[in-house]
Amino acid sequence: MSLRKYTRYDKFGKITQLGTVIFWAGLGLYLLTRFLALDKFPIYFFSDEAIQTMSAFDLIRRGFRDVRGNLFPVYFENGQQFNLSLSVWLQVLIAWLPRSVWLTRGLPALISLVFPVSAALWAKDHFKSNIWWLAPYLISALPAWFLHSRTAFETSLGVGFYSLFLYFYLKYRDQDPQYLPLALLFGAFAFYSYAPMQLVVGVTGLVLLLLDWRYHFRNKESLISGVIVLLLLAFPYFWFRFSHQEALRAHLQLLRSYWLSEAPLIEKLGLFGEKWLKALDPRYWFLTNQVDLIRHQMEGLGHLPWFFFPAFVLGFARSFKEIKNTPYRLAVIALLVGPLGAAMVDISITRVLVMNLPFALMIFLGFECVAGWMENKVAIRKAVLAGLTGSIFLFSLWMCVDAVQNGPLWYPDYTLYGMQWGGQQISAKIEGFLEENPGAELTLSPSWANNTDVIMRFFWGDPLPVTLGSTLEYDLYYREIKPEQVFIIVPEEFEALAQNPKFEGIQILDRLPWPDGRTGFYFIKLNYSPDAEDIFAEELRERQKPEEVDFDLMGQRVRISHSRLDMGTIASIFDGNRATLIRTLEANPLMISIGFPEAIALEGVTVLVGAPATQFTAAIVTEEGESLTFLEKVEASDVVRAVSVDFGKQYLVRQLQIWVESLNEAVPAHVHLWELILE
């Protein structure tokens, strides 16, 4: 018996008015579980959320121009990478309102409603299901979707628009060719919403073009209009790629993608396949895991409820059995294509959140199979469907209430590598502290979250009432500490200060506790000890001594001497990877000296340096004992670039010494070096 046959006849489902009422109740449940205490859970307010609104605010303030003056920009920077687009433009709708966590999260939470709506209409119009109204309940009960649809992360926007893309493609494919432009529009929205969705949408479109090519070319008018719409929608992307040709590579570098490594292509393809399969592993979805960061998980729950797994298996089997029918085939395509964007780097729930769509559809089909088996047992079928709907309803409510009430205590790590808790709370605490201490000059440690400056701008605007800085700056060099200066630090910094002989008499003025009651932030006054200056002088003398390391280079074991580093190792500048670099602790210029036991033939040296105006000096000692020095200067730039010195001819070199100096920057300074290339 086919699925279509047994879903057309259902006395329970034929009560159309009741089904519609149940559907609207399901949407009400969905909205309730999205908006209930939206500013309280998730317990963090992440910089990737704050930057959505702040980018929109800055865009409006600049007259809809980016920082370079380009009108109506396509992409916006987030952490030195262009990975924000449509999410910022949508935040323009609310950026003129007083900023709040509730509003910033509320807009994408409201837009996420298109996911359960489109899934329900998919079930109703294309699966021809009489229990289509169950879809919003199922989607409300998906833990990963519950968590991330309550954030302002752009990933949820990508999922919602992708679901509309596929739904309207079905409308185009099975009902009316005139729906093609609408399908392409929402496909473009998904494409511009979230970077990993670019590959997902692109491959989905290519697969659908190939599989349904007869249908496409049968409707030439629709095809022509679709091509025109597609070109218009794709133009901003290609224009951006043309004008920012390094942006994609820089993005992959920051993500440390294996595609930029020097590994053989076959090895890269193997890694890609391995990560793709990893995203299809049911254990990753239905069981708790150690893969994702704790802030992207619900304690005790998998990304999908484990008790939905049998329904998924039934729905998965049904989808492949009916794969010749477009609605089922499209669900399978969405499942197989969903991991592609994430597999370019590695699997994480934010990157594969789009797979909630095919999982939800297949879970729905599984429950429909069960309902179909009871088609002749009307009373039992009614009771089972009512019990199922009620159980899912209660589970969704429980999940929401439990998250709001107990979520703050799920994970005890509230620091940078955990929940990054404190944006809202420390902002409110600072406001109260300044009211009581109007003359205080506050210095806030940024070590508790990523891009703390963005978070604080969100809550305080410009200028900030605090200076972002660390007590480490006062531990490295002797600096004046004003009587009115108050430091806001995290427990690790407080413990380090308490044991540091450079400081004494630390005065605790106030505290902000973490949700579990432990102190998360200390408000302190700091004083140097009588021995501090002598300790600083001794430490400086020690730091000025170069570090030495033995290293395999150009077929021999060499001794390398270099300035002290606070980022990377010397191997980073010889690995051919622009994603790795070294940085001096304080030296400017950066000095590197290499002694070769056996002379090597060199014609020049190249370094990859960063933005500042730079002077590059290379000195060599030849096998004959001749000393030569070469120098090159370059102006400031906004990209990593190569600076070379040419020796004029080939020399046999026994000693090479280089200096990379950031011009116009006083010591101490951080000098960055990406690569050192011997030519």
C-alpha positions as CSV (number, residue, x, y, z in Angstrom):
1,M,0.0,0.0,0.0
2,S,1.5,3.3,-1.0
3,L,1.9,6.2,1.4
4,R,-0.3,8.5,-0.8
5,K,-3.1,5.9,-0.7
6,Y,-3.4,5.6,3.0
7,T,-2.9,9.3,3.8
8,R,-5.8,10.3,1.6
9,Y,-8.3,8.6,3.8
10,D,-8.3,9.4,7.4
11,K,-11.5,10.2,9.4
12,F,-9.5,12.0,12.0
13,G,-7.6,14.0,9.4
14,K,-10.7,14.8,7.4
15,I,-11.9,17.1,10.2
16,T,-10.2,20.0,8.3
17,Q,-11.3,22.7,10.7
18,L,-9.9,20.8,13.7
19,G,-6.7,20.1,11.9
20,T,-6.3,23.8,11.2
21,V,-6.9,24.7,14.8
22,I,-4.3,22.1,15.9
23,F,-1.9,23.6,13.4
24,W,-2.3,27.1,14.7
25,A,-2.0,25.8,18.3
26,G,1.3,24.2,17.2
27,L,2.5,27.6,15.8
28,G,1.5,29.2,19.1
29,L,3.6,26.6,21.0
30,Y,6.5,27.2,18.7
31,L,6.4,31.0,19.3
32,L,5.9,30.6,23.0
33,T,9.0,28.3,23.3
34,R,11.0,30.8,21.2
35,F,10.1,34.0,23.0
36,L,9.6,32.8,26.6
37,A,12.5,34.5,28.6
38,L,14.3,35.0,25.3
39,D,16.8,37.4,26.9
40,K,17.6,34.8,29.7
41,F,18.3,31.7,27.6
42,P,20.8,31.0,26.1
43,I,22.5,32.4,29.2
44,Y,25.2,34.1,27.2
45,F,24.9,37.0,24.8
46,F,27.6,36.2,22.3
47,S,29.6,38.7,20.3
48,D,28.4,37.0,17.1
49,E,24.9,38.1,18.1
50,A,25.8,41.6,19.2
51,I,27.7,42.3,16.0
52,Q,24.5,41.8,13.9
53,T,22.8,44.8,15.4
54,M,26.0,46.9,15.8
55,S,26.9,46.3,12.1
56,A,23.3,47.4,11.1
57,F,23.6,50.4,13.5
58,D,26.9,51.5,12.0
59,L,25.6,50.9,8.5
60,I,22.7,53.4,9.1
61,R,25.0,55.9,10.8
62,R,27.4,55.8,7.7
63,G,24.5,56.4,5.3
64,F,24.3,52.8,4.3
65,R,28.0,52.6,3.4
66,D,30.7,50.2,4.7
67,V,33.9,51.3,6.4
68,R,35.5,51.7,3.0
69,G,32.7,54.0,1.7
70,N,31.0,51.5,-0.5
71,L,27.3,52.1,-0.9
72,F,24.9,49.2,0.0
73,P,27.6,46.6,0.8
74,V,26.9,43.0,0.3
75,Y,29.1,41.6,3.1
76,F,30.2,42.8,6.4
77,E,33.3,41.9,8.5
78,N,33.1,39.9,11.7
79,G,36.4,39.0,13.3
80,Q,38.5,40.0,10.2
81,Q,36.4,37.9,7.9
82,F,33.6,38.8,5.5
83,N,30.9,36.4,6.7
84,L,27.9,38.5,7.5
85,S,25.4,39.7,4.9
86,L,21.6,39.4,4.9
87,S,21.5,39.0,8.7
88,V,22.8,42.6,9.1
89,W,20.4,44.0,6.5
90,L,17.5,42.4,8.4
91,Q,18.7,43.9,11.7
92,V,18.4,47.3,10.0
93,L,14.7,46.9,10.6
94,I,15.2,47.2,14.3
95,A,18.6,49.0,14.6
96,W,16.9,52.4,15.1
97,L,15.1,51.1,18.2
98,P,16.7,51.0,21.7
99,R,19.1,48.1,21.8
100,S,18.1,45.0,23.8
101,V,18.9,41.3,23.7
102,W,15.3,40.5,23.3
103,L,14.9,42.6,20.1
104,T,18.2,41.4,18.6
105,R,17.2,37.8,19.2
106,G,13.5,38.3,18.6
107,L,13.8,39.3,14.9
108,P,15.5,36.0,13.8
109,A,13.3,34.0,16.2
110,L,10.2,35.4,14.5
111,I,11.6,34.8,11.0
112,S,12.5,31.2,12.1
113,L,8.7,30.6,12.1
114,V,8.9,30.0,8.4
115,F,10.6,26.7,9.1
116,P,7.6,25.0,10.8
117,V,5.2,26.7,8.5
118,S,7.0,25.6,5.3
119,A,7.5,22.1,6.7
120,A,3.7,21.8,7.5
121,L,2.7,23.1,4.0
122,W,5.2,20.7,2.5
123,A,3.5,17.8,4.3
124,K,0.0,19.1,3.4
125,D,0.5,20.1,-0.2
126,H,3.2,17.6,-1.4
127,F,3.1,14.6,0.9
128,K,-0.7,14.9,0.8
129,S,-0.7,14.2,4.5
130,N,-3.8,14.5,6.6
131,I,-1.7,15.0,9.8
132,W,0.3,17.9,8.3
133,W,-0.6,19.9,11.4
134,L,1.8,17.8,13.4
135,A,4.9,19.4,11.8
136,P,5.1,22.5,14.1
137,Y,5.0,20.3,17.2
138,L,7.8,18.1,16.0
139,I,10.0,21.1,15.1
140,S,9.3,22.8,18.4
141,A,10.7,19.7,20.1
142,L,14.1,19.6,18.4
143,P,16.7,20.6,21.0
144,A,19.3,22.0,18.6
145,W,16.8,24.0,16.7
146,F,15.2,25.2,20.0
147,L,18.6,26.5,21.2
148,H,19.8,28.2,18.1
149,S,16.5,29.6,16.9
150,R,16.6,31.6,20.2
151,T,19.9,33.3,19.3
152,A,20.8,36.0,16.8
153,F,23.3,33.7,15.0
154,E,22.8,33.9,11.3
155,T,22.7,30.1,11.0
156,S,18.9,29.9,11.9
157,L,18.1,32.4,9.1
158,G,19.9,30.2,6.6
159,V,17.8,27.2,7.7
160,G,14.5,29.1,7.5
161,F,15.1,30.5,4.1
162,Y,16.4,27.2,2.8
163,S,13.2,25.6,3.9
164,L,11.3,28.2,1.9
165,F,13.6,27.7,-1.1
166,L,12.8,23.9,-1.2
167,Y,9.1,24.4,-0.5
168,F,8.6,26.9,-3.4
169,Y,10.7,24.7,-5.6
170,L,8.2,21.9,-4.9
171,K,5.4,24.4,-5.8
172,Y,7.3,25.2,-9.0
173,R,8.0,21.5,-9.8
174,D,4.7,20.0,-8.9
175,Q,2.1,22.8,-9.3
176,D,3.0,25.9,-11.3
177,P,6.2,26.9,-13.1
178,Q,5.6,30.5,-12.1
179,Y,6.9,29.7,-8.6
180,L,10.5,29.4,-9.8
181,P,11.5,33.1,-9.2
182,L,10.1,32.9,-5.7
183,A,12.1,29.7,-5.1
184,L,15.3,31.3,-6.4
185,L,14.7,34.4,-4.2
186,F,14.5,32.4,-1.0
187,G,17.4,30.3,-2.2
188,A,19.4,33.5,-2.5
189,F,18.3,34.6,0.9
190,A,19.6,31.3,2.4
191,F,22.8,31.7,0.4
192,Y,23.5,35.3,1.7
193,S,22.4,34.4,5.3
194,Y,25.2,32.1,6.4
195,A,28.6,31.3,4.8
196,P,28.3,27.4,5.0
197,M,25.0,27.7,3.2
198,Q,26.7,28.9,0.0
199,L,27.9,25.5,-0.9
200,V,24.6,23.8,0.4
201,V,22.4,26.1,-1.7
202,G,24.7,26.0,-4.8
203,V,25.0,22.2,-4.9
204,T,21.2,21.8,-4.2
205,G,20.5,24.1,-7.1
206,L,22.9,22.2,-9.4
207,V,21.5,18.8,-8.4
208,L,17.9,20.0,-9.0
209,L,19.0,21.5,-12.4
210,L,20.4,18.1,-13.5
211,L,17.7,15.8,-12.1
212,D,14.7,17.9,-13.4
213,W,16.3,19.2,-16.6
214,R,13.4,17.9,-18.8
215,Y,10.9,19.8,-16.7
216,H,13.0,23.0,-16.7
217,F,13.4,23.1,-20.5
218,R,9.7,22.1,-21.1
219,N,8.7,25.5,-19.6
220,K,10.9,27.9,-21.6
221,E,9.2,31.1,-20.4
222,S,9.6,30.1,-16.8
223,L,13.2,29.0,-17.4
224,I,14.1,32.4,-19.1
225,S,12.5,34.4,-16.2
226,G,14.3,32.1,-13.7
227,V,17.7,32.7,-15.4
228,I,17.2,36.4,-15.4
229,V,16.2,36.4,-11.7
230,L,19.2,34.1,-10.9
231,L,21.6,36.4,-12.6
232,L,20.3,39.4,-10.7
233,L,20.4,37.6,-7.4
234,A,24.0,36.3,-8.0
235,F,25.4,39.6,-9.3
236,P,26.1,41.1,-5.8
237,Y,28.0,37.9,-4.8
238,F,30.2,37.9,-7.9
239,W,30.8,41.6,-7.7
240,F,32.0,41.2,-4.1
241,R,34.3,38.3,-5.0
242,F,35.7,40.4,-7.8
243,S,36.4,43.4,-5.5
244,H,37.6,41.3,-2.6
245,Q,39.5,38.5,-4.2
246,E,41.4,37.5,-1.0
247,A,38.3,37.4,1.2
248,L,37.4,33.7,0.6
249,R,41.0,32.5,1.2
250,A,41.2,34.7,4.3
251,H,38.0,33.2,5.6
252,L,39.2,29.7,5.1
253,Q,42.6,30.6,6.7
254,L,40.9,31.9,9.9
255,L,38.9,28.7,10.0
256,R,42.0,26.6,9.5
257,S,40.5,24.7,6.6
258,Y,42.5,21.7,5.4
259,W,41.7,22.8,1.8
260,L,44.5,25.4,2.1
261,S,47.1,22.9,3.2
262,E,49.7,21.4,0.9
263,A,48.2,17.9,1.3
264,P,47.5,15.9,-1.9
265,L,44.1,16.5,-3.5
266,I,43.1,12.9,-2.8
267,E,43.8,13.3,0.9
268,K,41.7,16.5,1.0
269,L,38.9,14.7,-0.8
270,G,39.2,11.8,1.8
271,L,38.9,14.3,4.7
272,F,35.9,15.9,3.0
273,G,34.2,12.6,2.7
274,E,35.1,11.7,6.3
275,K,33.6,14.9,7.6
276,W,30.5,14.5,5.4
277,L,29.9,11.0,6.8
278,K,30.4,12.3,10.3
279,A,27.5,14.7,9.9
280,L,25.3,11.8,8.8
281,D,26.1,9.6,11.8
282,P,22.8,9.2,13.8
283,R,24.9,9.1,17.0
284,Y,26.0,12.7,16.5
285,W,22.3,13.8,16.3
286,F,20.4,11.6,18.7
287,L,22.9,11.2,21.5
288,T,24.8,13.7,23.6
289,N,28.3,14.4,22.2
290,Q,31.7,15.7,23.0
291,V,32.2,17.3,19.6
292,D,30.3,20.6,20.0
293,L,31.1,23.4,22.4
294,I,28.9,23.3,25.5
295,R,27.3,26.6,24.7
296,H,25.8,24.9,21.6
297,Q,24.3,22.0,23.5
298,M,21.3,21.2,25.7
299,E,22.4,19.3,28.8
300,G,21.3,15.6,28.7
301,L,19.8,15.9,25.2
302,G,21.1,15.1,21.8
303,H,20.6,17.6,19.0
304,L,17.5,15.6,18.2
305,P,15.4,13.7,20.8
306,W,16.5,10.1,21.0
307,F,12.9,8.9,21.1
308,F,12.4,10.4,17.6
309,F,15.0,8.0,16.2
310,P,12.6,5.1,15.3
311,A,10.3,7.6,13.5
312,F,13.4,8.9,11.6
313,V,14.4,5.4,10.5
314,L,10.8,4.7,9.2
315,G,10.8,8.1,7.4
316,F,14.2,7.6,6.0
317,A,13.2,4.3,4.6
318,R,10.0,5.7,3.2
319,S,11.8,8.6,1.6
320,F,14.1,6.3,-0.4
321,K,11.3,4.0,-1.3
322,E,9.3,7.0,-2.8
323,I,12.4,8.7,-4.1
324,K,10.9,8.9,-7.6
325,N,8.4,11.3,-6.3
326,T,9.7,14.9,-6.1
327,P,8.8,15.7,-2.4
328,Y,10.6,12.6,-1.1
329,R,13.5,13.0,-3.4
330,L,14.0,16.6,-2.3
331,A,14.0,15.5,1.4
332,V,16.8,13.0,0.6
333,I,18.7,15.6,-1.4
334,A,18.5,18.0,1.5
335,L,19.8,15.3,3.9
336,L,22.8,14.5,1.7
337,V,23.7,18.1,0.7
338,G,23.3,19.5,4.2
339,P,26.8,18.7,5.5
340,L,28.7,20.0,2.5
341,G,29.4,23.5,3.8
342,A,30.5,22.2,7.2
343,A,32.7,19.6,5.7
344,M,34.9,22.3,4.2
345,V,36.3,22.9,7.7
346,D,34.8,20.5,10.3
347,I,31.4,19.5,11.6
348,S,29.7,21.6,14.3
349,I,26.0,22.0,15.0
350,T,25.9,25.6,13.8
351,R,27.3,24.6,10.4
352,V,25.0,21.6,10.0
353,L,21.9,23.1,11.6
354,V,20.2,23.1,8.1
355,M,20.0,19.3,8.5
356,N,17.2,19.8,10.9
357,L,14.9,20.3,7.9
358,P,15.4,16.8,6.3
359,F,15.5,15.2,9.8
360,A,12.2,16.9,10.7
361,L,10.6,15.8,7.4
362,M,11.7,12.2,7.8
363,I,10.6,12.1,11.4
364,F,7.2,13.4,10.3
365,L,7.0,10.7,7.6
366,G,7.9,8.1,10.2
367,F,5.0,9.1,12.5
368,E,2.7,9.2,9.4
369,C,3.6,5.7,8.6
370,V,2.5,4.6,12.1
371,A,-0.7,6.6,11.7
372,G,-1.3,4.9,8.3
373,W,-1.0,1.5,9.7
374,M,-4.0,2.2,11.9
375,E,-6.2,3.7,9.2
376,N,-9.0,1.2,9.8
377,K,-8.9,1.6,13.6
378,V,-10.2,5.1,13.8
379,A,-10.6,5.2,17.6
380,I,-7.2,3.9,18.3
381,R,-5.7,6.2,15.6
382,K,-7.3,9.2,17.2
383,A,-6.1,8.2,20.6
384,V,-2.5,7.6,19.3
385,L,-2.4,10.9,17.4
386,A,-3.8,12.8,20.4
387,G,-1.3,11.1,22.8
388,L,1.6,11.8,20.4
389,T,0.7,15.4,19.9
390,G,0.1,16.0,23.6
391,S,3.4,14.2,24.5
392,I,5.4,16.3,22.1
393,F,3.6,19.5,23.3
394,L,4.5,18.7,26.9
395,F,8.1,17.8,26.0
396,S,8.5,21.1,24.2
397,L,7.1,23.1,27.1
398,W,9.3,21.1,29.6
399,M,12.4,21.6,27.5
400,C,11.8,25.4,27.4
401,V,11.0,25.8,31.1
402,D,13.9,23.6,32.1
403,A,16.3,25.6,29.9
404,V,15.1,28.9,31.4
405,Q,15.1,27.7,35.0
406,N,18.0,25.3,35.1
407,G,20.1,26.3,32.0
408,P,22.3,28.7,33.9
409,L,23.5,25.8,36.1
410,W,24.0,23.2,33.3
411,Y,27.6,23.8,32.7
412,P,30.0,25.2,35.4
413,D,32.4,26.8,32.9
414,Y,31.3,30.4,32.4
415,T,34.6,31.6,31.0
416,L,36.0,32.2,27.5
417,Y,36.2,28.5,26.7
418,G,32.8,27.8,28.1
419,M,29.6,29.8,28.2
420,Q,31.2,33.3,27.9
421,W,28.6,34.5,30.4
422,G,28.4,38.1,31.6
423,G,27.6,40.6,28.8
424,Q,24.3,41.8,30.1
425,Q,25.2,41.3,33.7
426,I,28.5,43.1,33.9
427,S,27.0,46.0,31.9
428,A,24.3,46.4,34.4
429,K,26.8,46.0,37.3
430,I,29.1,48.7,35.9
431,E,26.2,51.1,35.6
432,G,25.3,50.6,39.3
433,F,29.0,50.9,40.3
434,L,29.5,54.1,38.5
435,E,26.4,55.6,40.1
436,E,27.9,54.9,43.5
437,N,31.5,55.8,42.5
438,P,31.2,58.6,39.9
439,G,34.9,59.4,39.9
440,A,36.1,55.8,39.2
441,E,38.0,55.0,36.1
442,L,37.2,51.4,35.2
443,T,39.4,49.0,33.3
444,L,37.5,45.8,32.2
445,S,39.4,42.6,31.4
446,P,38.3,41.3,27.9
447,S,39.4,37.7,28.7
448,W,35.9,36.4,29.5
449,A,34.5,36.5,26.0
450,N,35.3,36.9,22.3
451,N,35.3,40.4,20.9
452,T,34.3,42.0,24.3
453,D,34.4,45.4,22.7
454,V,31.5,44.5,20.4
455,I,29.4,43.2,23.4
456,M,30.1,46.3,25.5
457,R,29.3,48.7,22.6
458,F,26.0,46.9,22.2
459,F,25.0,47.7,25.8
460,W,26.7,51.0,26.2
461,G,27.1,52.6,22.8
462,D,29.9,55.1,22.1
463,P,32.0,56.1,24.0
464,L,32.4,53.2,26.4
465,P,32.3,54.1,30.1
466,V,35.2,51.6,30.7
467,T,38.6,50.9,29.2
468,L,39.1,47.4,27.9
469,G,42.4,46.1,29.2
470,S,44.1,43.5,31.3
471,T,46.2,43.7,34.5
472,L,48.7,41.8,32.5
473,E,49.7,45.1,31.0
474,Y,50.7,46.2,34.5
475,D,52.5,43.0,35.2
476,L,54.7,43.2,32.1
477,Y,55.8,46.8,32.5
478,Y,55.8,49.3,35.4
479,R,53.0,51.7,34.8
480,E,51.3,54.4,36.8
481,I,48.2,53.1,38.7
482,K,45.9,56.0,39.6
483,P,44.1,56.1,42.9
484,E,40.8,56.3,41.1
485,Q,41.5,53.4,38.8
486,V,39.4,50.3,39.3
487,F,40.1,47.0,37.6
488,I,37.3,44.5,36.7
489,I,38.9,41.1,36.4
490,V,38.0,37.4,36.2
491,P,39.0,34.8,38.9
492,E,42.1,33.5,37.0
493,E,43.5,37.0,36.9
494,F,42.6,37.7,40.6
495,E,44.4,34.5,41.7
496,A,47.5,35.3,39.6
497,L,47.6,38.9,41.1
498,A,47.3,37.5,44.7
499,Q,50.4,35.4,44.2
500,N,52.4,38.0,42.3
501,P,55.2,39.6,44.3
502,K,54.9,42.8,42.2
503,F,51.6,43.7,43.9
504,E,50.3,44.0,47.4
505,G,47.3,45.3,49.2
506,I,44.7,44.3,46.6
507,Q,41.4,45.8,47.7
508,I,38.1,44.1,46.6
509,L,35.5,46.8,46.1
510,D,32.7,44.7,44.6
511,R,31.9,41.3,43.0
512,L,29.6,39.9,40.4
513,P,28.7,36.3,40.9
514,W,28.3,33.7,38.2
515,P,24.9,31.9,38.1
516,D,26.2,29.2,40.5
517,G,27.2,31.7,43.1
518,R,31.0,31.7,42.6
519,T,32.6,35.1,41.9
520,G,32.8,35.7,38.2
521,F,34.1,39.3,38.2
522,Y,36.1,41.2,40.8
523,F,36.1,45.0,41.1
524,I,39.5,45.8,42.7
525,K,42.1,48.5,43.4
526,L,45.7,47.5,42.7
527,N,49.0,48.7,44.2
528,Y,52.6,47.8,43.4
529,S,54.8,46.3,46.1
530,P,58.1,48.1,47.1
531,D,60.1,45.5,45.2
532,A,58.2,45.9,42.0
533,E,60.6,48.1,40.0
534,D,63.5,45.9,40.7
535,I,61.6,42.8,39.6
536,F,60.5,44.6,36.4
537,A,64.1,45.5,35.6
538,E,65.3,41.9,36.0
539,E,62.5,40.5,33.9
540,L,63.1,43.0,31.1
541,R,66.8,42.0,31.0
542,E,65.8,38.3,30.8
543,R,63.2,38.9,28.0
544,Q,65.7,40.8,25.9
545,K,67.8,37.6,25.6
546,P,66.9,35.8,22.3
547,E,65.5,32.3,22.3
548,E,67.4,29.5,20.6
549,V,66.1,26.4,19.0
550,D,67.4,23.6,16.7
551,F,65.4,23.1,13.6
552,D,65.4,21.0,10.4
553,L,65.7,23.3,7.5
554,M,66.8,22.8,3.9
555,G,68.1,19.3,4.6
556,Q,70.2,20.1,7.6
557,R,69.9,20.8,11.3
558,V,70.3,24.5,12.0
559,R,70.5,26.6,15.0
560,I,67.9,29.5,15.0
561,S,68.0,32.5,17.4
562,H,65.0,34.8,17.5
563,S,63.3,37.5,19.5
564,R,60.9,36.3,22.2
565,L,57.5,35.4,20.9
566,D,54.0,35.4,22.5
567,M,52.3,33.8,19.6
568,G,53.3,30.8,17.4
569,T,56.5,28.9,17.1
570,I,59.4,29.3,14.7
571,A,58.1,26.4,12.7
572,S,55.0,28.5,11.7
573,I,57.1,30.7,9.4
574,F,58.4,27.7,7.4
575,D,55.2,25.7,7.0
576,G,53.9,27.4,3.8
577,N,50.6,28.1,5.6
578,R,49.3,31.7,5.7
579,A,46.9,30.7,8.5
580,T,49.9,30.4,10.9
581,L,52.2,33.1,12.1
582,I,54.5,34.3,14.8
583,R,54.3,37.5,16.9
584,T,56.9,39.1,19.1
585,L,56.2,39.6,22.7
586,E,57.6,43.1,22.6
587,A,60.6,43.4,20.3
588,N,60.5,45.7,17.3
589,P,62.2,44.8,15.1
590,L,61.7,41.1,15.1
591,M,65.1,39.4,14.8
592,I,65.8,36.0,13.4
593,S,69.3,34.5,13.0
594,I,70.0,31.2,11.2
595,G,73.3,29.4,11.2
596,F,73.9,26.8,8.6
597,P,76.5,24.1,9.3
598,E,76.8,23.6,5.5
599,A,76.6,26.7,3.3
600,I,73.4,27.0,1.2
601,A,72.9,28.8,-2.1
602,L,70.7,31.9,-1.8
603,E,69.7,34.6,-4.2
604,G,67.2,36.4,-1.9
605,V,64.8,36.3,1.0
606,T,61.1,37.0,1.1
607,V,58.9,37.6,4.2
608,L,55.1,37.8,4.4
609,V,54.2,40.7,6.7
610,G,51.0,42.4,7.8
611,A,49.4,45.8,7.7
612,P,52.0,48.3,9.2
613,A,54.6,50.1,7.1
614,T,57.5,47.7,7.3
615,Q,61.3,47.8,6.9
616,F,62.9,44.4,6.0
617,T,66.6,44.0,6.5
618,A,68.6,40.9,5.6
619,A,72.3,40.3,6.4
620,I,74.3,37.4,5.2
621,V,77.7,36.0,5.9
622,T,79.0,34.1,2.9
623,E,81.2,31.0,2.9
624,E,84.2,33.2,2.2
625,G,83.4,35.3,5.3
626,E,82.0,38.3,3.3
627,S,79.3,40.3,5.2
628,L,76.5,41.8,3.1
629,T,73.3,43.7,4.1
630,F,70.2,44.3,2.0
631,L,67.1,46.5,2.9
632,E,63.6,47.0,1.6
633,K,60.8,49.2,2.8
634,V,57.0,49.0,2.0
635,E,54.1,51.3,2.9
636,A,51.2,50.3,5.1
637,S,48.6,48.0,3.6
638,D,45.3,46.3,4.6
639,V,46.4,42.8,3.5
640,V,49.2,40.3,4.2
641,R,51.8,40.9,1.5
642,A,55.3,39.7,0.4
643,V,58.4,41.8,0.9
644,S,61.6,40.6,-0.8
645,V,65.2,41.5,-0.9
646,D,67.3,40.4,-3.9
647,F,71.0,39.7,-3.4
648,G,71.7,40.4,-7.1
649,K,73.4,37.1,-7.6
650,Q,73.7,33.7,-5.9
651,Y,75.8,33.4,-2.7
652,L,76.8,30.5,-0.6
653,V,75.5,31.6,2.8
654,R,76.7,30.3,6.2
655,Q,74.8,32.8,8.3
656,L,71.5,34.6,7.7
657,Q,70.1,37.3,9.9
658,I,66.9,39.2,9.3
659,W,65.1,42.1,11.0
660,V,61.4,42.9,10.4
661,E,60.5,46.3,11.8
662,S,57.1,47.8,12.0
663,L,57.8,51.5,11.2
664,N,56.2,54.2,13.3
665,E,55.6,51.8,16.2
666,A,57.5,52.3,19.4
667,V,58.8,49.5,21.6
668,P,57.1,47.5,23.0
669,A,55.2,46.4,19.9
670,H,53.9,43.2,18.4
671,V,55.6,42.4,15.1
672,H,53.8,39.8,13.0
673,L,55.5,37.4,10.5
674,W,53.6,34.8,8.5
675,E,56.3,33.3,6.4
676,L,60.1,33.4,5.8
677,I,61.0,32.1,2.3
678,L,64.6,31.4,1.4
679,E,65.1,31.7,-2.4
